[in-house]
Amino acid sequence: MKDTEVLGISIDAPPSNQAFAEKIGVKFPLLSDMTRQVSKEYGILNDQFQFANRTTFVVDKQGKIQHIQEGNGAIDPTDAIDICTTVHRKESGGAQ
Amino acid sequence: MRKRILPIVLTVFLAGMFTLPTARAQQPPPPQPAIAHTSLKVGDMAPDFTLRSDQNATVKLSDYRGKKDVILAFYVLAFTGG
């Protein structure tokens, strides 16, 4: 979808993410939240293990959250893609 | 006297056999590690951030405002199941 950007985020350092991106062949940016500040602000930092829990947020063009998927369901991007399609329709004034 | 006590002892013993496992089964499960759930809700503004990408580029969430929808996929660690 040309109107959608996917950003992966973890607490890994950029070189780790670069190696990971090459290994799994992702074409979207993998971002490093090494200070854990962003994971904390999004409320998903696991205090015990100090990494972010698996969560997907869909953010629309206004910067508003349109969808949140937590846990194992966040592995499957189908819901997030469906939500993006709906958001695009709304933004273009089409029917849902 | 002995004949009277024996049934009582047997009754208490049998009652204990059936109630103890039940009592054990009713104990609460051991505490699990706390899993953080976001307090953000649909409709909230996504907190802005600036982070470095795997290609060493600086990426700012608000740079996409008015241009693209963004899927933020937080994953646990690189080289894991995600």
Backbone of each chain as nested JSON, in Angstrom:
{
  "chains": [
    {"id": "A", "residues": [
      {"number": 1, "name": "MET", "atoms": {"N": [0.841, -1.195, 0.0], "CA": [0.0, 0.0, 0.0], "C": [0.878, 1.248, 0.0]}},
      {"number": 2, "name": "LYS", "atoms": {"N": [0.718, 2.081, -1.014], "CA": [1.637, 3.219, -1.138], "C": [1.381, 4.3, -0.101]}},
      {"number": 3, "name": "ASP", "atoms": {"N": [0.179, 4.324, 0.473], "CA": [-0.125, 5.334, 1.477], "C": [0.179, 4.879, 2.895]}},
      {"number": 4, "name": "THR", "atoms": {"N": [0.849, 3.764, 3.022], "CA": [1.124, 3.221, 4.352], "C": [2.604, 2.915, 4.506]}},
      {"number": 5, "name": "GLU", "atoms": {"N": [3.155, 3.305, 5.655], "CA": [4.54, 2.976, 5.983], "C": [4.528, 2.016, 7.166]}},
      {"number": 6, "name": "VAL", "atoms": {"N": [5.328, 0.969, 7.087], "CA": [5.466, 0.042, 8.209], "C": [6.795, 0.338, 8.901]}},
      {"number": 7, "name": "LEU", "atoms": {"N": [6.755, 0.474, 10.222], "CA": [7.972, 0.696, 10.998], "C": [8.058, -0.387, 12.075]}},
      {"number": 8, "name": "GLY", "atoms": {"N": [9.107, -1.185, 12.017], "CA": [9.346, -2.16, 13.084], "C": [10.14, -1.481, 14.192]}},
      {"number": 9, "name": "ILE", "atoms": {"N": [9.852, -1.796, 15.428], "CA": [10.556, -1.154, 16.55], "C": [10.928, -2.215, 17.591]}},
      {"number": 10, "name": "SER", "atoms": {"N": [12.185, -2.185, 18.009], "CA": [12.612, -3.057, 19.114], "C": [13.704, -2.336, 19.895]}},
      {"number": 11, "name": "ILE", "atoms": {"N": [14.171, -2.964, 20.952], "CA": [15.216, -2.337, 21.785], "C": [16.612, -2.682, 21.263]}},
      {"number": 12, "name": "ASP", "atoms": {"N": [16.685, -3.376, 20.138], "CA": [17.988, -3.778, 19.595], "C": [18.762, -2.582, 19.032]}},
      {"number": 13, "name": "ALA", "atoms": {"N": [20.072, -2.723, 18.985], "CA": [20.93, -1.696, 18.4], "C": [20.799, -1.743, 16.872]}},
      {"number": 14, "name": "PRO", "atoms": {"N": [21.061, -0.615, 16.178], "CA": [20.941, -0.612, 14.711], "C": [21.702, -1.727, 13.995]}},
      {"number": 15, "name": "PRO", "atoms": {"N": [22.947, -2.074, 14.399], "CA": [23.626, -3.179, 13.684], "C": [22.887, -4.513, 13.822]}},
      {"number": 16, "name": "SER", "atoms": {"N": [22.306, -4.765, 15.019], "CA": [21.53, -6.009, 15.198], "C": [20.317, -6.001, 14.302]}},
      {"number": 17, "name": "ASN", "atoms": {"N": [19.644, -4.846, 14.259], "CA": [18.447, -4.749, 13.412], "C": [18.81, -4.872, 11.933]}},
      {"number": 18, "name": "GLN", "atoms": {"N": [19.972, -4.336, 11.565], "CA": [20.4, -4.427, 10.161], "C": [20.629, -5.894, 9.772]}},
      {"number": 19, "name": "ALA", "atoms": {"N": [21.33, -6.625, 10.655], "CA": [21.58, -8.047, 10.385], "C": [20.268, -8.822, 10.347]}},
      {"number": 20, "name": "PHE", "atoms": {"N": [19.354, -8.46, 11.252], "CA": [18.047, -9.135, 11.313], "C": [17.249, -8.853, 10.043]}},
      {"number": 21, "name": "ALA", "atoms": {"N": [17.279, -7.581, 9.605], "CA": [16.547, -7.194, 8.391], "C": [17.071, -7.956, 7.177]}},
      {"number": 22, "name": "GLU", "atoms": {"N": [18.408, -8.098, 7.098], "CA": [19.001, -8.833, 5.972], "C": [18.61, -10.305, 6.023]}},
      {"number": 23, "name": "LYS", "atoms": {"N": [18.589, -10.849, 7.248], "CA": [18.278, -12.278, 7.388], "C": [16.836, -12.59, 6.971]}},
      {"number": 24, "name": "ILE", "atoms": {"N": [15.903, -11.752, 7.43], "CA": [14.489, -12.079, 7.15], "C": [13.972, -11.356, 5.904]}},
      {"number": 25, "name": "GLY", "atoms": {"N": [14.82, -10.452, 5.351], "CA": [14.48, -9.821, 4.078], "C": [13.388, -8.768, 4.158]}},
      {"number": 26, "name": "VAL", "atoms": {"N": [13.311, -8.047, 5.271], "CA": [12.278, -7.004, 5.354], "C": [12.713, -5.769, 4.563]}},
      {"number": 27, "name": "LYS", "atoms": {"N": [11.723, -5.101, 3.994], "CA": [12.015, -3.93, 3.169], "C": [11.658, -2.631, 3.892]}},
      {"number": 28, "name": "PHE", "atoms": {"N": [11.09, -2.742, 5.089], "CA": [10.721, -1.533, 5.828], "C": [11.742, -1.29, 6.943]}},
      {"number": 29, "name": "PRO", "atoms": {"N": [11.812, -0.049, 7.449], "CA": [12.817, 0.266, 8.467], "C": [12.574, -0.46, 9.784]}},
      {"number": 30, "name": "LEU", "atoms": {"N": [13.65, -0.912, 10.404], "CA": [13.59, -1.443, 11.768], "C": [14.262, -0.406, 12.663]}},
      {"number": 31, "name": "LEU", "atoms": {"N": [13.52, 0.116, 13.621], "CA": [14.008, 1.215, 14.449], "C": [14.499, 0.716, 15.808]}},
      {"number": 32, "name": "SER", "atoms": {"N": [15.52, 1.409, 16.313], "CA": [16.132, 1.02, 17.587], "C": [15.66, 1.921, 18.719]}},
      {"number": 33, "name": "ASP", "atoms": {"N": [14.998, 1.314, 19.68], "CA": [14.563, 2.037, 20.88], "C": [15.454, 1.581, 22.041]}},
      {"number": 34, "name": "MET", "atoms": {"N": [16.738, 1.899, 21.909], "CA": [17.699, 1.382, 22.89], "C": [17.497, 1.956, 24.294]}},
      {"number": 35, "name": "THR", "atoms": {"N": [16.966, 3.163, 24.387], "CA": [16.743, 3.757, 25.718], "C": [15.439, 3.255, 26.348]}},
      {"number": 36, "name": "ARG", "atoms": {"N": [14.636, 2.538, 25.573], "CA": [13.316, 2.013, 26.006], "C": [12.288, 3.127, 26.233]}},
      {"number": 37, "name": "GLN", "atoms": {"N": [12.635, 4.356, 25.906], "CA": [11.745, 5.481, 26.176], "C": [10.438, 5.384, 25.382]}},
      {"number": 38, "name": "VAL", "atoms": {"N": [10.559, 5.01, 24.109], "CA": [9.362, 4.939, 23.261], "C": [8.464, 3.78, 23.721]}},
      {"number": 39, "name": "SER", "atoms": {"N": [9.084, 2.638, 24.011], "CA": [8.3, 1.483, 24.497], "C": [7.571, 1.856, 25.778]}},
      {"number": 40, "name": "LYS", "atoms": {"N": [8.247, 2.648, 26.629], "CA": [7.634, 3.077, 27.892], "C": [6.46, 4.025, 27.615]}},
      {"number": 41, "name": "GLU", "atoms": {"N": [6.668, 4.982, 26.709], "CA": [5.598, 5.952, 26.398], "C": [4.377, 5.266, 25.787]}},
      {"number": 42, "name": "TYR", "atoms": {"N": [4.613, 4.197, 25.056], "CA": [3.493, 3.457, 24.471], "C": [2.924, 2.44, 25.465]}},
      {"number": 43, "name": "GLY", "atoms": {"N": [3.529, 2.373, 26.657], "CA": [2.979, 1.547, 27.745], "C": [3.163, 0.06, 27.555]}},
      {"number": 44, "name": "ILE", "atoms": {"N": [4.168, -0.345, 26.777], "CA": [4.304, -1.779, 26.496], "C": [5.672, -2.316, 26.899]}},
      {"number": 45, "name": "LEU", "atoms": {"N": [6.421, -1.527, 27.705], "CA": [7.72, -2.017, 28.155], "C": [7.513, -3.062, 29.244]}},
      {"number": 46, "name": "ASN", "atoms": {"N": [8.058, -4.238, 29.029], "CA": [7.985, -5.303, 30.019], "C": [9.027, -4.99, 31.099]}},
      {"number": 47, "name": "ASP", "atoms": {"N": [8.539, -4.589, 32.292], "CA": [9.442, -4.156, 33.359], "C": [10.392, -5.264, 33.788]}},
      {"number": 48, "name": "GLN", "atoms": {"N": [9.9, -6.491, 33.753], "CA": [10.719, -7.599, 34.234], "C": [11.887, -7.892, 33.287]}},
      {"number": 49, "name": "PHE", "atoms": {"N": [11.608, -7.907, 31.987], "CA": [12.638, -8.296, 31.028], "C": [13.198, -7.115, 30.236]}},
      {"number": 50, "name": "GLN", "atoms": {"N": [12.601, -5.936, 30.402], "CA": [13.104, -4.709, 29.769], "C": [13.093, -4.763, 28.243]}},
      {"number": 51, "name": "PHE", "atoms": {"N": [12.091, -5.418, 27.665], "CA": [11.872, -5.282, 26.227], "C": [10.397, -4.983, 25.996]}},
      {"number": 52, "name": "ALA", "atoms": {"N": [10.092, -4.543, 24.775], "CA": [8.696, -4.19, 24.468], "C": [7.905, -5.446, 24.175]}},
      {"number": 53, "name": "ASN", "atoms": {"N": [6.691, -5.5, 24.671], "CA": [5.816, -6.616, 24.318], "C": [5.344, -6.448, 22.88]}},
      {"number": 54, "name": "ARG", "atoms": {"N": [5.078, -7.574, 22.246], "CA": [4.661, -7.563, 20.841], "C": [3.324, -6.827, 20.698]}},
      {"number": 55, "name": "THR", "atoms": {"N": [3.348, -5.702, 20.013], "CA": [2.137, -4.882, 19.868], "C": [2.177, -4.163, 18.523]}},
      {"number": 56, "name": "THR", "atoms": {"N": [1.034, -4.047, 17.887], "CA": [0.939, -3.294, 16.63], "C": [-0.036, -2.133, 16.807]}},
      {"number": 57, "name": "PHE", "atoms": {"N": [0.393, -0.939, 16.407], "CA": [-0.471, 0.245, 16.414], "C": [-0.642, 0.704, 14.971]}},
      {"number": 58, "name": "VAL", "atoms": {"N": [-1.87, 1.022, 14.602], "CA": [-2.096, 1.662, 13.304], "C": [-2.362, 3.14, 13.574]}},
      {"number": 59, "name": "VAL", "atoms": {"N": [-1.541, 4.0, 12.972], "CA": [-1.638, 5.445, 13.191], "C": [-2.06, 6.093, 11.868]}},
      {"number": 60, "name": "ASP", "atoms": {"N": [-3.114, 6.898, 11.908], "CA": [-3.588, 7.5, 10.647], "C": [-2.792, 8.769, 10.302]}},
      {"number": 61, "name": "LYS", "atoms": {"N": [-3.166, 9.4, 9.213], "CA": [-2.4, 10.564, 8.718], "C": [-2.458, 11.754, 9.671]}},
      {"number": 62, "name": "GLN", "atoms": {"N": [-3.465, 11.764, 10.559], "CA": [-3.557, 12.846, 11.553], "C": [-2.717, 12.532, 12.793]}},
      {"number": 63, "name": "GLY", "atoms": {"N": [-2.128, 11.376, 12.835], "CA": [-1.319, 10.993, 13.997], "C": [-2.135, 10.313, 15.084]}},
      {"number": 64, "name": "LYS", "atoms": {"N": [-3.397, 9.974, 14.772], "CA": [-4.259, 9.319, 15.761], "C": [-4.19, 7.802, 15.627]}},
      {"number": 65, "name": "ILE", "atoms": {"N": [-4.272, 7.134, 16.782], "CA": [-4.262, 5.676, 16.78], "C": [-5.629, 5.166, 16.317]}},
      {"number": 66, "name": "GLN", "atoms": {"N": [-5.614, 4.3, 15.304], "CA": [-6.856, 3.739, 14.759], "C": [-7.064, 2.284, 15.138]}},
      {"number": 67, "name": "HIS", "atoms": {"N": [-6.002, 1.632, 15.589], "CA": [-6.12, 0.199, 15.893], "C": [-4.949, -0.218, 16.773]}},
      {"number": 68, "name": "ILE", "atoms": {"N": [-5.218, -1.098, 17.729], "CA": [-4.166, -1.639, 18.597], "C": [-4.333, -3.156, 18.638]}},
      {"number": 69, "name": "GLN", "atoms": {"N": [-3.249, -3.856, 18.39], "CA": [-3.272, -5.321, 18.455], "C": [-2.14, -5.76, 19.377]}},
      {"number": 70, "name": "GLU", "atoms": {"N": [-2.492, -6.46, 20.456], "CA": [-1.467, -6.869, 21.417], "C": [-1.3, -8.383, 21.405]}},
      {"number": 71, "name": "GLY", "atoms": {"N": [-0.137, -8.835, 21.859], "CA": [0.108, -10.26, 22.053], "C": [0.352, -10.995, 20.756]}},
      {"number": 72, "name": "ASN", "atoms": {"N": [0.041, -12.302, 20.766], "CA": [0.345, -13.139, 19.607], "C": [-0.394, -12.697, 18.35]}},
      {"number": 73, "name": "GLY", "atoms": {"N": [-1.563, -12.076, 18.532], "CA": [-2.332, -11.599, 17.391], "C": [-1.579, -10.546, 16.595]}},
      {"number": 74, "name": "ALA", "atoms": {"N": [-0.598, -9.887, 17.25], "CA": [0.152, -8.831, 16.574], "C": [1.129, -9.391, 15.552]}},
      {"number": 75, "name": "ILE", "atoms": {"N": [1.366, -10.713, 15.556], "CA": [2.268, -11.302, 14.551], "C": [1.616, -11.259, 13.183]}},
      {"number": 76, "name": "ASP", "atoms": {"N": [0.314, -11.532, 13.176], "CA": [-0.424, -11.569, 11.91], "C": [-0.851, -10.151, 11.536]}},
      {"number": 77, "name": "PRO", "atoms": {"N": [-0.325, -9.613, 10.423], "CA": [-0.623, -8.225, 10.063], "C": [-1.983, -8.023, 9.39]}},
      {"number": 78, "name": "THR", "atoms": {"N": [-2.762, -9.103, 9.227], "CA": [-4.008, -9.008, 8.462], "C": [-4.924, -7.919, 9.01]}},
      {"number": 79, "name": "ASP", "atoms": {"N": [-5.116, -7.925, 10.342], "CA": [-6.016, -6.936, 10.945], "C": [-5.518, -5.515, 10.68]}},
      {"number": 80, "name": "ALA", "atoms": {"N": [-4.202, -5.312, 10.867], "CA": [-3.631, -3.978, 10.676], "C": [-3.82, -3.515, 9.234]}},
      {"number": 81, "name": "ILE", "atoms": {"N": [-3.637, -4.442, 8.283], "CA": [-3.793, -4.093, 6.863], "C": [-5.259, -3.762, 6.563]}},
      {"number": 82, "name": "ASP", "atoms": {"N": [-6.18, -4.569, 7.135], "CA": [-7.613, -4.299, 6.94], "C": [-7.978, -2.914, 7.477]}},
      {"number": 83, "name": "ILE", "atoms": {"N": [-7.43, -2.585, 8.664], "CA": [-7.723, -1.281, 9.27], "C": [-7.189, -0.161, 8.374]}},
      {"number": 84, "name": "CYS", "atoms": {"N": [-5.99, -0.356, 7.837], "CA": [-5.411, 0.669, 6.951], "C": [-6.294, 0.881, 5.726]}},
      {"number": 85, "name": "THR", "atoms": {"N": [-6.809, -0.207, 5.176], "CA": [-7.695, -0.109, 4.014], "C": [-8.93, 0.711, 4.376]}},
      {"number": 86, "name": "THR", "atoms": {"N": [-9.503, 0.445, 5.561], "CA": [-10.683, 1.19, 6.011], "C": [-10.336, 2.659, 6.208]}},
      {"number": 87, "name": "VAL", "atoms": {"N": [-9.173, 2.921, 6.823], "CA": [-8.745, 4.309, 7.061], "C": [-8.588, 5.038, 5.737]}},
      {"number": 88, "name": "HIS", "atoms": {"N": [-7.988, 4.364, 4.755], "CA": [-7.811, 4.99, 3.431], "C": [-9.156, 5.36, 2.815]}},
      {"number": 89, "name": "ARG", "atoms": {"N": [-10.127, 4.426, 2.979], "CA": [-11.451, 4.696, 2.405], "C": [-12.067, 5.928, 3.064]}},
      {"number": 90, "name": "LYS", "atoms": {"N": [-11.938, 5.994, 4.408], "CA": [-12.504, 7.132, 5.144], "C": [-11.847, 8.43, 4.688]}},
      {"number": 91, "name": "GLU", "atoms": {"N": [-10.506, 8.383, 4.557], "CA": [-9.77, 9.596, 4.206], "C": [-10.106, 10.088, 2.798]}},
      {"number": 92, "name": "SER", "atoms": {"N": [-10.42, 9.103, 1.928], "CA": [-10.742, 9.513, 0.563], "C": [-12.236, 9.796, 0.39]}},
      {"number": 93, "name": "GLY", "atoms": {"N": [-12.977, 9.698, 1.535], "CA": [-14.394, 10.04, 1.505], "C": [-15.287, 8.962, 0.958]}},
      {"number": 94, "name": "GLY", "atoms": {"N": [-14.728, 7.752, 0.774], "CA": [-15.504, 6.648, 0.243], "C": [-16.319, 5.964, 1.32]}},
      {"number": 95, "name": "ALA", "atoms": {"N": [-17.173, 5.027, 0.879], "CA": [-17.97, 4.259, 1.836], "C": [-17.083, 3.251, 2.536]}},
      {"number": 96, "name": "GLN", "atoms": {"N": [-17.489, 2.81, 3.743], "CA": [-16.685, 1.855, 4.495], "C": [-16.893, 0.432, 4.01]}}
    ]},
    {"id": "B", "residues": [
      {"number": 1, "name": "MET", "atoms": {"N": [-16.87, -50.126, 72.714], "CA": [-16.289, -48.791, 72.531], "C": [-15.457, -48.719, 71.243]}},
      {"number": 2, "name": "ARG", "atoms": {"N": [-14.632, -49.8, 71.088], "CA": [-13.771, -49.84, 69.904], "C": [-14.585, -49.899, 68.614]}},
      {"number": 3, "name": "LYS", "atoms": {"N": [-15.713, -50.616, 68.717], "CA": [-16.571, -50.753, 67.544], "C": [-17.197, -49.43, 67.159]}},
      {"number": 4, "name": "ARG", "atoms": {"N": [-17.405, -48.574, 68.168], "CA": [-18.028, -47.277, 67.882], "C": [-17.01, -46.303, 67.267]}},
      {"number": 5, "name": "ILE", "atoms": {"N": [-15.769, -46.375, 67.718], "CA": [-14.74, -45.422, 67.26], "C": [-14.319, -45.703, 65.822]}},
      {"number": 6, "name": "LEU", "atoms": {"N": [-14.23, -46.983, 65.476], "CA": [-13.729, -47.357, 64.145], "C": [-14.499, -46.7, 62.988]}},
      {"number": 7, "name": "PRO", "atoms": {"N": [-15.844, -46.731, 63.007], "CA": [-16.548, -46.056, 61.901], "C": [-16.27, -44.563, 61.837]}},
      {"number": 8, "name": "ILE", "atoms": {"N": [-16.117, -43.952, 63.015], "CA": [-15.849, -42.505, 63.037], "C": [-14.488, -42.223, 62.401]}},
      {"number": 9, "name": "VAL", "atoms": {"N": [-13.487, -43.023, 62.807], "CA": [-12.135, -42.835, 62.249], "C": [-12.158, -43.056, 60.744]}},
      {"number": 10, "name": "LEU", "atoms": {"N": [-12.853, -44.084, 60.312], "CA": [-12.943, -44.385, 58.882], "C": [-13.615, -43.251, 58.104]}},
      {"number": 11, "name": "THR", "atoms": {"N": [-14.694, -42.726, 58.696], "CA": [-15.415, -41.627, 58.041], "C": [-14.51, -40.409, 57.881]}},
      {"number": 12, "name": "VAL", "atoms": {"N": [-13.786, -40.072, 58.96], "CA": [-12.89, -38.895, 58.902], "C": [-11.802, -39.132, 57.86]}},
      {"number": 13, "name": "PHE", "atoms": {"N": [-11.245, -40.33, 57.824], "CA": [-10.178, -40.66, 56.88], "C": [-10.654, -40.542, 55.428]}},
      {"number": 14, "name": "LEU", "atoms": {"N": [-11.824, -41.13, 55.169], "CA": [-12.363, -41.092, 53.809], "C": [-12.733, -39.673, 53.391]}},
      {"number": 15, "name": "ALA", "atoms": {"N": [-13.312, -38.93, 54.336], "CA": [-13.678, -37.54, 54.028], "C": [-12.432, -36.743, 53.671]}},
      {"number": 16, "name": "GLY", "atoms": {"N": [-11.346, -36.987, 54.407], "CA": [-10.076, -36.29, 54.143], "C": [-9.539, -36.625, 52.773]}},
      {"number": 17, "name": "MET", "atoms": {"N": [-9.671, -37.903, 52.373], "CA": [-9.16, -38.318, 51.057], "C": [-9.811, -37.559, 49.916]}},
      {"number": 18, "name": "PHE", "atoms": {"N": [-11.114, -37.291, 50.09], "CA": [-11.824, -36.623, 48.992], "C": [-11.734, -35.103, 49.051]}},
      {"number": 19, "name": "THR", "atoms": {"N": [-11.608, -34.562, 50.26], "CA": [-11.617, -33.093, 50.358], "C": [-10.237, -32.493, 50.129]}},
      {"number": 20, "name": "LEU", "atoms": {"N": [-9.158, -33.198, 50.498], "CA": [-7.819, -32.608, 50.356], "C": [-7.451, -32.305, 48.901]}},
      {"number": 21, "name": "PRO", "atoms": {"N": [-7.645, -33.269, 47.966], "CA": [-7.311, -32.927, 46.571], "C": [-8.14, -31.773, 46.041]}},
      {"number": 22, "name": "THR", "atoms": {"N": [-9.418, -31.703, 46.486], "CA": [-10.286, -30.621, 46.027], "C": [-9.748, -29.286, 46.529]}},
      {"number": 23, "name": "ALA", "atoms": {"N": [-9.348, -29.282, 47.822], "CA": [-8.816, -28.041, 48.397], "C": [-7.558, -27.621, 47.663]}},
      {"number": 24, "name": "ARG", "atoms": {"N": [-6.73, -28.636, 47.293], "CA": [-5.492, -28.314, 46.579], "C": [-5.81, -27.726, 45.198]}},
      {"number": 25, "name": "ALA", "atoms": {"N": [-6.837, -28.301, 44.552], "CA": [-7.208, -27.832, 43.213], "C": [-7.774, -26.417, 43.24]}},
      {"number": 26, "name": "GLN", "atoms": {"N": [-8.34, -26.018, 44.409], "CA": [-8.945, -24.685, 44.482], "C": [-7.931, -23.594, 44.796]}},
      {"number": 27, "name": "GLN", "atoms": {"N": [-6.678, -24.004, 45.068], "CA": [-5.668, -22.985, 45.367], "C": [-5.437, -22.114, 44.134]}},
      {"number": 28, "name": "PRO", "atoms": {"N": [-5.188, -20.807, 44.328], "CA": [-4.974, -19.95, 43.155], "C": [-3.691, -20.342, 42.435]}},
      {"number": 29, "name": "PRO", "atoms": {"N": [-3.663, -20.178, 41.1], "CA": [-2.458, -20.535, 40.349], "C": [-1.292, -19.637, 40.748]}},
      {"number": 30, "name": "PRO", "atoms": {"N": [-0.047, -20.115, 40.577], "CA": [1.099, -19.282, 40.937], "C": [1.129, -18.013, 40.101]}},
      {"number": 31, "name": "PRO", "atoms": {"N": [1.626, -16.911, 40.666], "CA": [1.621, -15.654, 39.906], "C": [2.488, -15.727, 38.664]}},
      {"number": 32, "name": "GLN", "atoms": {"N": [1.99, -15.163, 37.576], "CA": [2.719, -15.124, 36.308], "C": [3.477, -13.792, 36.211]}},
      {"number": 33, "name": "PRO", "atoms": {"N": [4.556, -13.765, 35.408], "CA": [5.244, -12.495, 35.207], "C": [4.284, -11.451, 34.626]}},
      {"number": 34, "name": "ALA", "atoms": {"N": [4.392, -10.213, 35.117], "CA": [3.477, -9.157, 34.675], "C": [3.724, -8.82, 33.206]}},
      {"number": 35, "name": "ILE", "atoms": {"N": [2.66, -8.785, 32.407], "CA": [2.775, -8.386, 31.0], "C": [2.176, -6.994, 30.883]}},
      {"number": 36, "name": "ALA", "atoms": {"N": [2.973, -6.077, 30.347], "CA": [2.5, -4.697, 30.235], "C": [1.506, -4.578, 29.089]}},
      {"number": 37, "name": "HIS", "atoms": {"N": [0.397, -3.945, 29.349], "CA": [-0.579, -3.658, 28.293], "C": [-0.662, -2.15, 28.149]}},
      {"number": 38, "name": "THR", "atoms": {"N": [-0.773, -1.716, 26.92], "CA": [-0.776, -0.276, 26.688], "C": [-2.009, 0.384, 27.296]}},
      {"number": 39, "name": "SER", "atoms": {"N": [-1.8, 1.592, 27.785], "CA": [-2.943, 2.361, 28.301], "C": [-3.472, 3.291, 27.208]}},
      {"number": 40, "name": "LEU", "atoms": {"N": [-2.777, 3.298, 26.056], "CA": [-3.258, 4.114, 24.936], "C": [-4.528, 3.495, 24.37]}},
      {"number": 41, "name": "LYS", "atoms": {"N": [-5.384, 4.344, 23.832], "CA": [-6.657, 3.865, 23.287], "C": [-6.823, 4.344, 21.843]}},
      {"number": 42, "name": "VAL", "atoms": {"N": [-7.691, 3.653, 21.131], "CA": [-8.017, 4.105, 19.776], "C": [-8.579, 5.524, 19.864]}},
      {"number": 43, "name": "GLY", "atoms": {"N": [-8.063, 6.413, 19.029], "CA": [-8.485, 7.814, 19.058], "C": [-7.462, 8.715, 19.736]}},
      {"number": 44, "name": "ASP", "atoms": {"N": [-6.571, 8.111, 20.559], "CA": [-5.5, 8.902, 21.186], "C": [-4.473, 9.305, 20.125]}},
      {"number": 45, "name": "MET", "atoms": {"N": [-3.784, 10.408, 20.384], "CA": [-2.654, 10.772, 19.523], "C": [-1.501, 9.822, 19.834]}},
      {"number": 46, "name": "ALA", "atoms": {"N": [-0.86, 9.31, 18.792], "CA": [0.292, 8.431, 18.998], "C": [1.464, 9.286, 19.487]}},
      {"number": 47, "name": "PRO", "atoms": {"N": [2.095, 8.906, 20.595], "CA": [3.248, 9.69, 21.062], "C": [4.316, 9.786, 19.975]}},
      {"number": 48, "name": "ASP", "atoms": {"N": [4.813, 11.001, 19.762], "CA": [5.828, 11.198, 18.717], "C": [7.177, 10.662, 19.197]}},
      {"number": 49, "name": "PHE", "atoms": {"N": [8.008, 10.277, 18.253], "CA": [9.35, 9.8, 18.605], "C": [10.287, 10.012, 17.436]}},
      {"number": 50, "name": "THR", "atoms": {"N": [11.564, 10.018, 17.758], "CA": [12.614, 10.033, 16.735], "C": [13.565, 8.897, 17.062]}},
      {"number": 51, "name": "LEU", "atoms": {"N": [13.736, 7.965, 16.138], "CA": [14.598, 6.797, 16.384], "C": [15.498, 6.55, 15.18]}},
      {"number": 52, "name": "ARG", "atoms": {"N": [16.58, 5.811, 15.419], "CA": [17.517, 5.483, 14.354], "C": [17.135, 4.139, 13.72]}},
      {"number": 53, "name": "SER", "atoms": {"N": [17.207, 4.1, 12.4], "CA": [16.818, 2.878, 11.686], "C": [18.016, 1.956, 11.49]}},
      {"number": 54, "name": "ASP", "atoms": {"N": [17.72, 0.753, 10.989], "CA": [18.787, -0.211, 10.7], "C": [19.723, 0.301, 9.605]}},
      {"number": 55, "name": "GLN", "atoms": {"N": [19.245, 1.282, 8.815], "CA": [20.081, 1.876, 7.758], "C": [20.722, 3.178, 8.239]}},
      {"number": 56, "name": "ASN", "atoms": {"N": [20.717, 3.385, 9.555], "CA": [21.302, 4.563, 10.196], "C": [20.61, 5.873, 9.844]}},
      {"number": 57, "name": "ALA", "atoms": {"N": [19.375, 5.79, 9.381], "CA": [18.605, 7.005, 9.082], "C": [17.825, 7.401, 10.327]}},
      {"number": 58, "name": "THR", "atoms": {"N": [17.549, 8.697, 10.455], "CA": [16.727, 9.173, 11.562], "C": [15.278, 9.179, 11.113]}},
      {"number": 59, "name": "VAL", "atoms": {"N": [14.427, 8.525, 11.877], "CA": [13.01, 8.416, 11.511], "C": [12.173, 9.063, 12.603]}},
      {"number": 60, "name": "LYS", "atoms": {"N": [11.332, 10.028, 12.175], "CA": [10.467, 10.734, 13.118], "C": [9.011, 10.432, 12.749]}},
      {"number": 61, "name": "LEU", "atoms": {"N": [8.24, 9.975, 13.712], "CA": [6.852, 9.588, 13.418], "C": [6.06, 10.75, 12.825]}},
      {"number": 62, "name": "SER", "atoms": {"N": [6.212, 11.943, 13.4], "CA": [5.388, 13.078, 12.95], "C": [5.716, 13.515, 11.524]}},
      {"number": 63, "name": "ASP", "atoms": {"N": [6.852, 13.055, 10.973], "CA": [7.178, 13.373, 9.586], "C": [6.176, 12.744, 8.607]}},
      {"number": 64, "name": "TYR", "atoms": {"N": [5.458, 11.715, 9.06], "CA": [4.488, 11.045, 8.179], "C": [3.116, 11.711, 8.237]}},
      {"number": 65, "name": "ARG", "atoms": {"N": [2.972, 12.661, 9.174], "CA": [1.652, 13.283, 9.366], "C": [1.207, 13.997, 8.09]}},
      {"number": 66, "name": "GLY", "atoms": {"N": [-0.026, 13.739, 7.692], "CA": [-0.571, 14.341, 6.484], "C": [-0.11, 13.668, 5.209]}},
      {"number": 67, "name": "LYS", "atoms": {"N": [0.785, 12.663, 5.341], "CA": [1.311, 12.003, 4.139], "C": [0.934, 10.52, 4.076]}},
      {"number": 68, "name": "LYS", "atoms": {"N": [1.192, 9.81, 5.174], "CA": [0.986, 8.354, 5.146], "C": [0.42, 7.859, 6.47]}},
      {"number": 69, "name": "ASP", "atoms": {"N": [-0.357, 6.782, 6.408], "CA": [-0.697, 6.045, 7.622], "C": [0.543, 5.239, 8.012]}},
      {"number": 70, "name": "VAL", "atoms": {"N": [0.664, 4.94, 9.288], "CA": [1.851, 4.218, 9.758], "C": [1.431, 3.012, 10.59]}},
      {"number": 71, "name": "ILE", "atoms": {"N": [2.012, 1.876, 10.283], "CA": [1.846, 0.696, 11.135], "C": [3.098, 0.585, 11.984]}},
      {"number": 72, "name": "LEU", "atoms": {"N": [2.937, 0.736, 13.298], "CA": [4.064, 0.58, 14.221], "C": [4.032, -0.845, 14.747]}},
      {"number": 73, "name": "ALA", "atoms": {"N": [5.031, -1.62, 14.383], "CA": [5.065, -3.03, 14.797], "C": [6.182, -3.22, 15.826]}},
      {"number": 74, "name": "PHE", "atoms": {"N": [5.815, -3.174, 17.102], "CA": [6.804, -3.423, 18.156], "C": [7.041, -4.929, 18.225]}},
      {"number": 75, "name": "TYR", "atoms": {"N": [8.309, -5.33, 18.16], "CA": [8.621, -6.757, 18.294], "C": [9.603, -6.943, 19.439]}},
      {"number": 76, "name": "VAL", "atoms": {"N": [9.641, -8.158, 19.957], "CA": [10.363, -8.405, 21.211], "C": [11.861, -8.192, 21.041]}},
      {"number": 77, "name": "LEU", "atoms": {"N": [12.482, -8.962, 20.203], "CA": [13.929, -8.86, 19.981], "C": [14.266, -9.376, 18.587]}},
      {"number": 78, "name": "ALA", "atoms": {"N": [15.344, -8.822, 17.998], "CA": [15.809, -9.35, 16.716], "C": [16.255, -10.802, 16.913]}},
      {"number": 79, "name": "PHE", "atoms": {"N": [16.139, -11.579, 15.862], "CA": [16.553, -12.99, 15.858], "C": [15.758, -13.856, 16.831]}},
      {"number": 80, "name": "THR", "atoms": {"N": [14.562, -13.397, 17.147], "CA": [13.641, -14.252, 17.902], "C": [12.397, -14.39, 17.041]}},
      {"number": 81, "name": "GLY", "atoms": {"N": [11.402, -15.063, 17.58], "CA": [10.146, -15.223, 16.846], "C": [9.395, -13.921, 16.678]}},
      {"number": 82, "name": "GLY", "atoms": {"N": [9.971, -12.836, 17.167], "CA": [9.326, -11.539, 16.987], "C": [8.516, -11.176, 18.181]}}
    ]}
  ]
}
